Amino acid sequence: MPQSADEQHNKRANNGDKQGYQVIPDAQLAERTTFGVPARAHWLARVMDRDAIPELTADTQFQSLPRLILGGGSNVLFTRDFPGLVLAMENRGIEVQTRRGKHDRIRVSAGENWDQFVRWSLDQGYAGLENLILIPGSVGAAPFQNIGAYGTELEEFVDAVHAWDSEAGEFVWLDREACAFAYRDSIFKRHPGRWIITELDLVLPRSGTPRIHYPGVRDMLDKLGVDKPAPADVALAVETLRRRKLPDPAEIGNAGSFFKNPVVNTSKADELKHDHPELPVFALEGDRAKISAAYLIEYCGFRGTRSGNAGVSERHALVLVNYGGAKGSELWRLAEQIRDTVESEFGIRLEPEPVIL
Ligand SMILES: Cc1cc2nc3c(=O)[nH]c(=O)nc-3n(C[C@H](O)[C@H](O)[C@H](O)COP(=O)(O)OP(=O)(O)OC[C@H]3O[C@@H](n4cnc5c(N)ncnc54)[C@H](O)[C@@H]3O)c2cc1C
């Protein structure tokens, strides 16, 4: 371990965190991911101030090393130690910027917790984010895969994403179009490591009609005795549904949905629907349809199965779980087995949703 550099960095960090970051050598990452698998980073940099990024990234010590940006670790799977610099964005702050008619622009820092930010927005009387409640992780990671749930995706509220562009060596901002958002995808995901997202500008309406068409939401509102739902009612319905369906990472390690719902052309979807009338199919624009990956996995008999300390959740066939003590490589082996079985049964190759390292 390069002790001298370590001492030097920690001294700087201990000097009142003047640089706004702290560097830790040989850092354990298990507690920083929701899968909780063991993995060490050669270096971990906690970034509390975005203005520290230029100095940190220019440090010759780190320049030649592979780099990974880490938020809440709820969408990554480490299959081995990381031989480079892990950059944890921990900058905080929420600022209401301008009023635009019936909307406000809110700037929120990457290190804020997404779910807490959604709850803050509801407390302030904003509408729009209620369906995205209880998604784990940081604000900075939300644009990376254009988080979505219960019929809402982040992209519709994005005004701009602020980032450090590692290629250009400067702070930049990207408007919504430049972010090239798609289903669980964005320009950030297509060029991992290039942009370190520092803040997100969202435009939120001060009132709005809640979106309750997603299966289960209306029924849950009925159960809760709500006739004309306000955003907070929809948030409660979604939260209740999510708590029932998804295992809590605080209790059992997981990263939510492990595979994306595959998108196929309509003739393939029709063919599958003919053989499997119960398969959920969602029509998309053009000649395409999204089909349920959970159905395909469940059909192949994986729901509730266990292989060593890795397994597939009893509650949801899309969720891989760490029963305790599983290694990332063990979970990945199980994922490969699922992917290969589904492919030989249905001719569809599932893609993982988390980033596999
Ligand atoms: C129980 C559970 C339920 C979930 N439900 C949903 C859901 O309903 N919908 C959904 O979309 N997702 C869901 N997820 C996945 C996950 O919560 C989201 O993808 C979330 O946005 C990840 O945030 P994070 O901070 O944990 O990111 P991390 O896991 O730390 O990182 C994920 C990726 O984003 C990159 N990244 C992180 N921060 C930055 C940054 N500041 N700048 C640039 N890149 C960055 C990382 O490099 C990595 O490639 C769920 C996960 C769990 C565990």
The ligand as an SDF file (V2000), in Angstrom:
LIG
                    3D

 53 58  0  0  0  0  0  0  0  0999 V2000
  -34.7260   -2.6490   -3.5710 C   0  0  0  0  0  0  0  0  0  0  0  0
  -34.3640   -1.8930   -4.8160 C   0  0  0  0  0  0  0  0  0  0  0  0
  -35.3690   -1.3890   -5.6210 C   0  0  0  0  0  0  0  0  0  0  0  0
  -35.0530   -0.6680   -6.7860 C   0  0  0  0  0  0  0  0  0  0  0  0
  -36.0780   -0.1840   -7.5380 N   0  0  0  0  0  0  0  0  0  0  0  0
  -35.8000    0.5280   -8.6570 C   0  0  0  0  0  0  0  0  0  0  0  0
  -36.8530    1.0700   -9.4620 C   0  0  0  0  0  0  0  0  0  0  0  0
  -38.0310    0.9150   -9.1410 O   0  0  0  0  0  0  0  0  0  0  0  0
  -36.5170    1.7680  -10.5660 N   0  0  0  0  0  0  0  0  0  0  0  0
  -35.2140    1.9820  -10.9240 C   0  0  0  0  0  0  0  0  0  0  0  0
  -34.9910    2.6420  -11.9610 O   0  0  0  0  0  0  0  0  0  0  0  0
  -34.1960    1.4970  -10.1850 N   0  0  0  0  0  0  0  0  0  0  0  0
  -34.4570    0.7770   -9.0670 C   0  0  0  0  0  0  0  0  0  0  0  0
  -33.4300    0.2540   -8.3270 N   0  0  0  0  0  0  0  0  0  0  0  0
  -32.0420    0.4600   -8.7570 C   0  0  0  0  0  0  0  0  0  0  0  0
  -31.3470    1.6700   -8.0860 C   0  0  0  0  0  0  0  0  0  0  0  0
  -32.0170    2.0430   -6.9230 O   0  0  0  0  0  0  0  0  0  0  0  0
  -31.2670    2.8810   -9.0090 C   0  0  0  0  0  0  0  0  0  0  0  0
  -30.6280    2.5390  -10.1970 O   0  0  0  0  0  0  0  0  0  0  0  0
  -30.5140    4.0430   -8.3550 C   0  0  0  0  0  0  0  0  0  0  0  0
  -30.5990    5.1860   -9.1660 O   0  0  0  0  0  0  0  0  0  0  0  0
  -29.0550    3.7200   -8.0890 C   0  0  0  0  0  0  0  0  0  0  0  0
  -28.5330    4.7540   -7.2880 O   0  0  0  0  0  0  0  0  0  0  0  0
  -27.1660    4.5860   -6.4910 P   0  0  0  0  0  0  0  0  0  0  0  0
  -26.7980    5.9180   -5.9430 O   0  0  0  0  0  0  0  0  0  0  0  0
  -27.2860    3.4860   -5.5160 O   0  0  0  0  0  0  0  0  0  0  0  0
  -26.1890    4.1990   -7.6760 O   0  0  0  0  0  0  0  0  0  0  0  0
  -24.9350    3.2330   -7.6420 P   0  0  0  0  0  0  0  0  0  0  0  0
  -25.4080    1.8300   -7.4850 O   0  0  0  0  0  0  0  0  0  0  0  0
  -23.9480    3.7200   -6.6660 O   0  0  0  0  0  0  0  0  0  0  0  0
  -24.3830    3.4360   -9.1140 O   0  0  0  0  0  0  0  0  0  0  0  0
  -25.1210    2.9920  -10.2240 C   0  0  0  0  0  0  0  0  0  0  0  0
  -24.4290    3.5030  -11.4920 C   0  0  0  0  0  0  0  0  0  0  0  0
  -24.5440    4.9150  -11.5280 O   0  0  0  0  0  0  0  0  0  0  0  0
  -23.2600    5.5150  -11.6500 C   0  0  0  0  0  0  0  0  0  0  0  0
  -23.2590    6.7300  -10.8300 N   0  0  0  0  0  0  0  0  0  0  0  0
  -23.6100    6.8290   -9.5260 C   0  0  0  0  0  0  0  0  0  0  0  0
  -23.5010    8.1140   -9.1150 N   0  0  0  0  0  0  0  0  0  0  0  0
  -23.0480    8.8170  -10.1800 C   0  0  0  0  0  0  0  0  0  0  0  0
  -22.7060   10.1910  -10.3890 C   0  0  0  0  0  0  0  0  0  0  0  0
  -22.8080   11.1080   -9.4130 N   0  0  0  0  0  0  0  0  0  0  0  0
  -22.2470   10.5500  -11.6140 N   0  0  0  0  0  0  0  0  0  0  0  0
  -22.1450    9.6590  -12.6270 C   0  0  0  0  0  0  0  0  0  0  0  0
  -22.4470    8.3520  -12.4860 N   0  0  0  0  0  0  0  0  0  0  0  0
  -22.8950    7.9340  -11.2810 C   0  0  0  0  0  0  0  0  0  0  0  0
  -22.2940    4.4910  -11.0840 C   0  0  0  0  0  0  0  0  0  0  0  0
  -21.0030    4.6540  -11.6350 O   0  0  0  0  0  0  0  0  0  0  0  0
  -22.9300    3.1840  -11.4880 C   0  0  0  0  0  0  0  0  0  0  0  0
  -22.5130    2.8580  -12.7910 O   0  0  0  0  0  0  0  0  0  0  0  0
  -33.7070   -0.4640   -7.1390 C   0  0  0  0  0  0  0  0  0  0  0  0
  -32.6850   -0.9660   -6.3190 C   0  0  0  0  0  0  0  0  0  0  0  0
  -33.0120   -1.6650   -5.1650 C   0  0  0  0  0  0  0  0  0  0  0  0
  -31.9170   -2.1660   -4.2760 C   0  0  0  0  0  0  0  0  0  0  0  0
  1  2  1  0
  2  3  1  0
  2 52  2  0
  3  4  2  0
  4  5  1  0
  4 50  1  0
  5  6  2  0
  6  7  1  0
  6 13  1  0
  7  8  2  0
  7  9  1  0
  9 10  1  0
 10 11  2  0
 10 12  1  0
 12 13  2  0
 13 14  1  0
 14 15  1  0
 14 50  1  0
 15 16  1  0
 16 17  1  0
 16 18  1  0
 18 19  1  0
 18 20  1  0
 20 21  1  0
 20 22  1  0
 22 23  1  0
 23 24  1  0
 24 25  2  0
 24 26  1  0
 24 27  1  0
 27 28  1  0
 28 29  2  0
 28 30  1  0
 28 31  1  0
 31 32  1  0
 32 33  1  0
 33 34  1  0
 33 48  1  0
 34 35  1  0
 35 36  1  0
 35 46  1  0
 36 37  1  0
 36 45  1  0
 37 38  2  0
 38 39  1  0
 39 40  1  0
 39 45  2  0
 40 41  1  0
 40 42  2  0
 42 43  1  0
 43 44  2  0
 44 45  1  0
 46 47  1  0
 46 48  1  0
 48 49  1  0
 50 51  2  0
 51 52  1  0
 52 53  1  0
M  END
$$$$
